[in-house]
């Protein structure tokens, strides 16, 4: 359907509507996950991860053809998978893949952004873990929006929440893969910069921590996206393995891909 293709491909930066219905009301209804008509692999992966990790409300899976009529009801929320999009509270950085929670007003004519998260950090072998991270983060962002709506959040936006909660990193073990470290960084040089406990491990071990929801672990995710022949955007995040909450984020632009750096460890030490 033409309308559905537009939903899955458009930039949600345009025609943004203000909320006419509270998020609390919307969470009383199912979250409609729109499955692709053409990509069975992402459908299978999304079903597996959402069934395992989404617990804010019930979930129903719908086809692209089902979406349009459901979008006429402002109380309905949808999870959409998109490629080459930014995340609404994340500036203008474009990610290869994102998950987004949206609703519609004016009988489907205006879109309301609720929350979004990038799918990042995988190299073709650990896509499932990247989806787990994205779904957990998305759920944490939705919870933040709900708390803010109810007046239970002291933060104006999610970025403020990240900055405030970065101290959590020092209370847990920080896991990072060697390939995500800046060249030349090792245990000795890290100890000179940061006094928290750091574990340099294989990426597969980090995957296990995230998927099992380890209570005492925070994990580094690095995404190096080439935006032109000469420019990379390096996104560095730390997520709480148990909740999916984002507790650190930094983004830099460079002429070559960069990993988690001395500057990042210094920020954590402050």
Buried (B, 14 or more C-beta within 10 A) or exposed (E): EEEBEEBBEBEBEEEEBEBEBEBEEBBEBBBBBBBBBEEEEBBEBBBEBBEEBBEBEEBEBBEBEBBBEBBEBBEBBBBBBBBEBBBBBBEEBBBEBBBBBBBBBEEBEBBBBBBBBBBBBBEEEBBBBBBBBBBBBBBBBBBBBBBBEEEEBEBEEBBEBBEEBBEBBBEBBBBBBEEBBBEEBEEEBBEEBBEBEBBBBEBEBBBBBBBEBBEEBBBBBBBBBEEEEEEBBBBBBBBBBBBBBBBBBBEEEEEEEBBBBBBBBEBBEE
